């Protein structure tokens, strides 16, 4: 169980990608890891991971003196909150469960204890297939109160949308219908959730969904108990109803339905309906026009677009009256869909805006997060912890006095994705609302995958503003529930005909055993005896920023860092995304709401909008007026290849010589500062050296690298493809390069 728990936390924390998680699971199985101490020794020896990741995973293991929660043994720590902690634990039957605790020293706090008891009671009473089940509850020997929740390994809706860009209309409607079903059960018991958001909805890729985290739920009964925080502003700003924004004491289920409409918009468009800093988002919920889904997705049906509009009406009496009414409208919209409607996808990942300033004094500081200037550390006694997997965005609740922070600064940056609670008086009279630090390290908050807060004063898309739409591409067919699949949705293997662009039947000449080829998608060619460095990624997208760990792929700094520290700080943690759009047949770039902006060929890139790159043309991309990159999309030169001998024909990879991408690669070259460092996104193949796609200094012939079935191949002058071997030396233009895996350490130093 502990091995499974560690793999889960490695995925949720972004410590390892999907392949890395699978590898970790196999290695721990081979090492026969059965207990926490086995896992600790395995990670202390490195666990076949780099030291930093092994240490981070080891830190998640419980200390030797950690008490059990009744019959539930803690295995991996997920998150901390002001009231307690969240653990992955094992029960007596070898099943993973989530244990949510309240600290023993808070047991005497009547209000905190009541809140914990109330959440437990709500979860126990809501025995419903669309609600994460509360299995058990009790008190540990040290007085720690705990509740036990079912473990949902599939991930949450936010993760799913980030992975796919946006969801097919049928899938989005089906997921939201299940949420409405869960809210019907809650409404029958006079309970409102008050924190509906994608991170609190757990779902499988087949479309089965469950609602989680009733930590700030409240009764609507007239005889309900009034708590100290009654009348405070609570919820997740991106999904708050207008009445929730003004802390209306008489919220009802229609407030949750407003949030459901915002969630449906997010599923369909891949972005929140209103964006900006906390104050702008809250103001937009009350005053801005309801955003039109079809400005982003013109192909979405009128019935579905109307559901979003009705849910998000400013006046609650204009919304659906009950979750059952909403569910009926969703069924009707689903029934009207036909197989002619195209499936589309937007760019993957929409992380929060990044900070403008931070400390780059060390590797840990550079990767731990960038607290905005003036941001204060907060102590929360009302923090809630989302279950079962702890969502990406923090769940925070602050008392009115704590909203100011320790220094009294009420105007630092805030994260509208976090769940917040503070008194309306703290931000009335036109003042900006109290702010919340977004990183778990600067507040005692519960979060599975902290994200940076939007910087104060950062540019943002005005609330309700139209969004420039990228041309659509088709997402994975596995995202459509089988019960809803139409011929246009079904996997290719179930359709009568295949796409017209099929690989040629015969593969090119091959020499050597391709199964020995280097199989890491991130390839580093490190110059020996010279300062050239080439980093290649065999994938369809790259995230660029100053963060030197996932989710950023390409860490950008101005060298030497010791000399250009201030310039480096201007680049946002997750600044820019480069992605190949298969529908357009060309790459697109997106500024991810960076604090200091980006330009493309001298023109400002609006935040969170996409711009296509013209194949064959060299574009200039400038980040924060600090670094300039020459970016060029290399058009495909040869048709897709057939099966290469010696490799499994069923091997699936999103890039490779056998894929019908219209672009071979996208090259990125630094100008002015450290030009010897070059990068490329390799969709099929790339030539390196004089006259090649990526010119390198030196004299002599260029070489060609290609990706196939997850492996790297090499050839020269049109010769046969050969396996590229890890640890080998590759000669390009008369210069030697050592072949190895890409590592973040390559970005470090001066």
N, C-alpha and C positions, 0 to 999 in steps of 0.2 A: 504493500500500500504506500509506503513512504516513497518509493521510486515513482509511482504514478503521481503522487502529490507534488514531488519536486518538478516533474515534467510539466505539470499544470502551471505551477507558479513561474517557471522559466518562460512559458508561452505568454502568460498574462502580463508579466513584467517586461516582456520584450527582450529578455536576456538572450534568447535563442530564437532563430526562425523555425519554421515548421520542420525542415530537414534536420536542424540541430537538435530539436526536441526529440525527434524520432531516434536519432543517433544516441542521445543521452539515455533514452529508455532502454535501447538494446544493450548499451554498455553496462548500465546498472543491473540489467537482468543477467548478463553474462558474469558479472561480479557477485551475483547472488545477494543483492542488497535487500535485506528483510527488515531491519530495525533502524531506528533513528541513529544509533551509534555506528551501525554499518555505513550508513549514508555519510555521517560526519567523517569517518576515516577515509572513505572513498574520495570525498571532496578535499580533504586535507592533503591527499596525495595528488590533487589536481584534477581528478575525475576526467582526464583526457580533455579538459577545457583550459582556456587561458586562465591565469591566476585571478584576474579580476572577477570573471564570471563565477569561478569556483567559490571565491570568497563571498560573493553576493548570495549565492545559493546556500552556502553554509550558514550565513547569518539568518536565514529563514528557518533553520531547524530550532526546535525548542531547547532551552538549556536543560542540563541534566537534572536540575531540581524542579523542573516544571511539573506542577501537579496535574493529574488527570481530571477530567470533568465527568465525574461519575464513572460509567463504564466506557467513556470515550477518551481514547489516548491521543493527545495532540501530536501531529506529525510535521506540519509546516505552518508557519505564521504568515497570514495573508495581509493583515492591516491592523493599525491601531487607531482608536478614536478616543474622544474625551471621556466616554463612558466605559470603554473596555477595549477588547481586541476581537479579532476574527481569526479562527484557526481552521485549517483542514485537519480533520481527525479521523481516526479509524474506529469502527464499532466492533463488537465481539464477533460479528459475522464476516469480518474482512471487507466491509463496505466503507467507502469514503463518505464522510458527512461534513457539514460546515457547523462549527460551534461559534456562536456569538456570545460574548461575555459582558458582564458588568463588573467593574473592578470592586473588590471587597471593601476598599476604603470609601466607596460611595454608597454603600448599603444603608448608611444612616441618613443619606440625603433623600428626604421623602419624595421630592419631586422627581429626581432622577430615577429612583427606584420605581415610582409609579409609571414613568414613561416606559421603562424597560418591561415592567409587568404588563402594561397595556399593549405594547407591541407583541409580546408573547401570546397574550390572550387573543388578539386579533388574528395572529397567524394560526393559532390552534383551532379557532372557530371557523376560519375560512378553509375548510376541507374541500378543495375544488381542484379539478384537473388542470386548470389554467393559473393556479397560484402555487408558488414554491411552497412545499409542505413543511410545516413545523412538526418534527418527529417526536421531540421530547424536550423537557426542560427540568431544571433542578438547581441545586447549590453544591459547589465543591466543598471540600473539607476546610479550605481557607476562607469560606464565606462568599466566594465568587459566584454570582448568579449567572446562569447560562441557559441558552436555548439551542436546540439542535435542529438544523435545517437540512433538507435534502440537497445533495451536491449535484449541480448541473454543469457537467464538463464542456458543454457545447459552446459556451461563450454567450455574449449578450448581443443585442440588436445593433448597438453602436459599432461593435467589432465587425459584424457582418456587413453593414453598410460601408464602413471604411474599407473593407477588403474588396467589395464589389463596385464601389462608386455610387451606384443607386440600385434599387431593386426593381424587378419586373412588377408591373402594376398588379397582377394577380397575386403575387407573393406578398406584396405590401398590404393589400386588402385582407388577405387571409390572416396575416399576423395581427393586424389591428383588430380584426373581428374577434380573435381569441382574447385580446386585451379587454375589449368591450364585454366579453363574456365574464371575465374575471371581475370587472368592475360591477357588473350586474349582481354578482354574488356579494360583493362588498356593500353595495347600495342596499341590498335586502337586509343587511345587518346594520344599517345606518352608519356606515363607515366611509369616509373619503380618504383617498390615498395621499394626496397633496404633493407627490413627488414622482409623477409619471414622466419618464424620460427613457431614451433608448438604452442607457446603461442599466436600467432597472427592469428590462424585459429580456429574459433569457430565451434563446431560440436556437433550434437546430437548422442546418442548411436545408432540411426538408420542409421547414415552415412551421414546426411545432413550437409554440411559444408559451411562456409562463411569466407571470408578473411577480416581482420580488420587492423586498424592502418596504415594510410598513412602519419604518422607524419614526416618521413624523405624521403618520395617519392620525385621524381624529374622528371622534363620533359626531354625528349631526343631531343626536337626540337632545331634546330641550333640557333634560336633567343631567347633561354631561358634566364631568368635573372640570373646573376651570383651573388651568395651570398658570404659573408665573409668566411663561412666555406667550400666554394667550394674547392675541392682538399684535404679535410680532410678525414681521414679514418672513415667511418660511417657504421653501421650495427651491426649484432650480430655475433661475431667471430665464433661460432660453425657452422654458415650457410653462411659465406662470400665466395664469389667466389674469385679465385686467383687474378683477376683484381681489385676486390673491396679491397683486402688486400693491394695492392700497390697504392690505391687511384687514379686509372685511371680516368681521367676527362671525358672519353667518354664511360661510362658504357651504356649498352643497355639491352634489355629484357633478353638476354641470361645469364646475371648475376643472375637474378631472377630464371631462370630455373636451374642453378647450385644449388641454395638454395632449390628448390623444390626436386631435387634429394637427397639432404641431409635430407630433411624432410621425404621422402619416406623410406630412410634407417632407420631413427629413428622409423618410424611406424612399420617397419618389424622386427627390431632388439631390440627395446626398449632402445637404447643408441645412442648417437651422433656418427657420423662417425669418428671423430678425437677427442681425449681427452687429457687433460693435462692442464698446465697453459696457460695463454693467448698467450705468445710468441710461445709455442710449437704448439698450435692449429693453429695460423696464419701461421706458417712456414709449417705445414703439408698441409694446403690447397694449398700451392704453390709447394711443392716438394714431398710429400709422395704419395705412390701408392694409387689408389682408393680402398677403402675397399670392400671386396667381401661379399655381403649379405649372400651368401650360406656357408660361414665359420661359421656363427651363425645359419642360418636357411637353412639347406641343402635341405629341401623340397620346398623352393621357386622356382618358375618356372624360366627357363632360360630366357624367355622373360622379366619377371619383373626384374631379376638381370641385364639384359642388359640395361634396362631403367635407372637404377641407375647409371650404368657406363657411359652411354652416357651423361646424365645430368651433371655428375661431372667431365667431361673431363677438363684438365688443360687449354687447348686452347679453347676459346669460339667458334671458327669456327668448332670445332669437336663436338659441342653439337647440340641439336635440334635447328633449326633456329628460330622457333616461338612457342608460347604456343599451337597453333593449331596442329603443328607437334607432340608435346609431347602428346596432348590429343588423337590424332589418335593412337599413339603407346600404350597408356594406354587402349584404347578400345580393341585393338587387343590382348593385354595380358589378359584382362578380358575374352574375347571370348574363349581363349584357355584353361582357367581353367576348370577342371572337378571336380566332386564330390568325387573323390578318394583321393584327396589331404588332408592330416591330418591338423587339426588346432592345433596350438601350442601356448604356452605362456611362457614368461620368468618371472623371479622374479619381483614382483611389486616394484615400486618406485626406482628411481635412483637419489637421491638427490646429490647436489654438495658436493665436498670435504669440510671437516670441518677444523677449525683453530686449531693451536697447543696450543696457549696461550690465556687466557681471565681472567676476574675478576669474582670470585665467591663470592664477598663480600656480596651479598644479593640475594634473590630470583629473583628480577627483573633483576639484572645484569646477573644472570645465564641463564635467558631465553630470554633476549632481543637480543642476538646475540654476536658473538665473533669476534670483529675486530682484524685482524692479527697484530702482533707486527710491529710497524712502519707504519701502515696504517694511512692515513691522511683523515680528513674530507674534502669533496669536495663541492664547490659551482658551480652549473651548471646553466648557463643562456640559455642553449640549450636543456634542458631536454624535452623529448617527453613522452606523456602519452598514453598508449595503451587503446583502447576502444574495446568493450563496458564494459568488466568486469575487465580490468587491469590484465595482465597476471602474472604468477608465478614469472618469472624472471624480474629483473629491466629493464626498458628501459631508457638508459642514453645517453646523448649527451654532450660532453665536448668541450669547445673551446681549442685550442692548449695550451694557457697559463695555463688554469685550469687543464689540464691533469696532471700537476706535483703535484697538491694539495697544500694546504696552506704552508706546510713545504718544498716544493720543492722535496719531495721524489717521484721519478718516477719509483720505482721498488718494491713497495709493492704488495701484492697479488691482483689478478684480477679475475673477474668472466667471463669466455668466453660466458656464457649464456646471459649476459647483452648486450643491444644495446649500442654501443660506438661510439664516434666521437672524433678524435684527429688528429693532423698533422703528416704525415709520418716522417717529420724531427725530431719529438720527439723520434723516436725509430730507426732511420737509423744508419748505421755504426756498426751494430752488437749489439747495446745496447738493453736491454729488453724494450718492449713497455711501455708507461705510464700506470699506474695502476688505477684501479677504485675500490673504496670501494663498497661492494655489498649490504650493509644494508641501507634501506631507512632512518634509524635513523642517519646515518653518511653522508648522501648526500641528497640534495633536488632532489630526483628522484621519478619517478612514478613507483609504484609496488603494485601488489595486495597481493603477498605472498612472501616476501623477503627470499632469501636463502643465505647461507654462501658462501663466496668466497673460491676458492682453495688456500691453504696456500702456501706461497713462499717456494720453495724447496721440496714440498710434492711429494712423489712418484706417478707416474701416468703411465697408460698404454701407451707405445710408440705409436706415430701416425701410424695407419695402421696395428698395431700388431694384430695377430689372437686372438680371444676371446674364452676362454673355454666355451663350450655350455652346459647348463643344459638340461637334458632330457625333452622333451616337455610335456606339459599338455594342456588340452583343456580349452580355455576361454569360457566365457558366450556366448551362442548361440545368445543372443540378440544383439551382436555386428555385426552380418552379416545383411546387408540390405535385406529386404524381396525380393526385386526384383532380388537379386543376389543369394538367398539361394538355395543350392543344398540339396539333401537328407541328406548328411553328415553334413550340416550346420543347418538344421532346428531344432527348439526346440523338445525335446523328445516327447512332447504331440502331435506333428504332424507326428511322425514316426510310422511305423507299429509295430516295436518291441522296447522293453525297454532294457537298459543295463542288462547284465546277473546277476550282483551282486545286487539283490533286497533284501530288509529287510525281515526277517522272518515274517510270517503272524501274529504271536501272540506276544504281548509284555510281559515283565517280570512283576513280582508282584509289585503292587503299593499300597501305603497307604497314604491317605490324599489328599487334593485338590492341584494338581500340578499347578493350575493357581495362587496360592499364592506364588510360589517359586520365589526366587530372580532372577531378569531378566537382571541385568547389566552384560555385557560380561567380565568386569574386577572385579574380586572378591578379597577381602582382608580378610585374617584371621589374626587378630592382637592378639598376646598373652596377656593374662591378668595375672599379677603376675609373668611373665617371659618375656624375650626379643626376643622370636621367632616371626618372621613375615613371612607369606606365601602369595605370590601374584600369582594369577592364571588368565590367559587370555583364554577365549573360542573363539579362532579365529585361523587362519591358518598362521599368521606371526607376528613377533615382530621386532621393530626397537630398537636398543640398542645404547645409547650414553650418554653424560653428560647433554644434553639439558633436562630440566625438564618441558616439555610441548610438545604437538603434533608438529611435526609428530613422535617424539620419544615416545615409549611405556614404555620401561624399562630404567629408569635413573640410571646410574652406577656411583658411587662415592666410594672413599676410605675413611673410617671413622676412627677417627673423622676428618671431613673435615678441621677443624681449624689446625690440625696437618699435614695433607697430602694435603694441598692446591695445591702445585706444581704438585704432582702426578695427582690430579684430572684434572688439566688443560691439561695434556697430552692426555686425552681421548677426542676424537673429539665429536662435537655436535651430529652428526648422524653417528656413528662409524661402526656399524655392523648390518646386517639383518639376522634373522633366519626365514626360511619359509618352510612350508611343500609343497613338490612338488608331486602332485598326480600322475603324470606320472611315476616318479621314485618310488613312494610309500615310500619315506623317506624324512627327512628334509635336507635342504641345507643351508649353511652359505655363506654370501657374505660380504667382507670388502668393505665399501662404499667409497673408496678413502680416508681413514682416514690419518691424518697428521703423526701419529706415528706408524701406521700399526697394524696388528693382526697376530697371529699364531694359527695354528690348529695342535695339537699334536707335537708341536715343529717346524713345517714347516711354513714358511711365507705364508700368504694368499695373493696372488696378488690382487691388487686393482680391484674392479668391476668384479671379476670372482667368480664363485660359486664352492663350494666343498660339496659333499654329506656326510652325517653322516651315519655310519653303525648302523642299528637297534640293540639294545641290548648291544652295546659297549659303554663304557664311554670314551668320548673324552675330551681333555683339550683345552680350547679356552682362549688365552691370549690377552688382549687388551692393546696396548701401553706399554707393559711390566710393567703394573701397577696392573691390576686385572686379576685373573685367575678364570675361571668358569669350573666346571665339568658338561658336557652336555651329556645327554643320551636320546636316542629315545626309548620309551617303545613300543614294538610290540603289536599289537592288540591281546587281549586275548579271546574275545567273538565275535560272529557274530553280525551284525547290528540288532537292535531290531525292532519290529513292532510298531504299533500305541499304545501309552500309553493312557489309558483312561482319559478323562476329558480335553484333549487338542485338538485343531484344527489340523486335519491331513494336512491342506494346509499350515501350518506355515513353512516358508523356513528359514533355517539357514545353513551356510557353514560348521559348525561343529556340532557334537552331536552323541549320542548313536545310532541313526538311520542312520548315514553316513557310507559308506563303506571304510573309510580311513584305511590303513594298519598299521598306528601308532595310539596308544591311546593318547600319550602325549609326550612332550619333557621336561625333567626336567633340571633346571639350578641351580647349587649349588655353592656358593662362597667358596673359599678355603683360609684359613689363616686370611682374614679380614672379620669380622662380619659374621661368618658362620651361625649364627642364622637366616639370611635372605635367603629365598629360593624362587625360581620362577618356573613357569611351563607354557608351552603352551599346552592347553588341547584341543585336537582334538575330543576326545570321552569321556574318563573317566580317573581317576587317583586315586591311593590309597596313603594315607598319614599315616605315623607312622612307628613303628618297622616292618621291613620286607616289607614295602610298596615300591611303585615306587619312592616316595620322602620320604626317611627316616627322621624322626624327633626325637629329643631327648625326653626321657621319657620312661615309661614302660606301658604296657597295649596293647590294641588292636588297630589296624589301622582302619581307616574309608575310605570309597570310595566316591568320588564325581564324578558326571557325568553331562554332558550338554545335554539338549534336548529341541529343539524348542526355543532356546534362554533363557532357564531357568536352574538354578542350582538345582541338585538333590543330595541326600545323602543316603547312606545305610551302614550298618555294617555287617560283617561276612556273606555276601551273602543273607542278609535279603531283604525285599521289599524296593524299592526306595521311598523316602519321599521328600517332598519339603524342600529345604534349605531356611530358612526364614531370611530376613535381620534383623539385630539387635539381633538375637538369639545367644546363646553361644554353641559352638561345642566342645566336649571333644575328644581330640586325644592323645593317649598314656598317659592318665592320666592328661593331661594339658588342660586348658581352652583357647579357642580362640573366640574372638568376630567376628561375621560375618557382613561384610559391603562392601560398594563399594570401589574399588581401587581409590586412590587419589594421586596426585603428591606430596602432603605434606608429604606423608609417606617416601619419599626419602630425605627430608630435615633434617637439624639438625645434631648433632654429635652422 
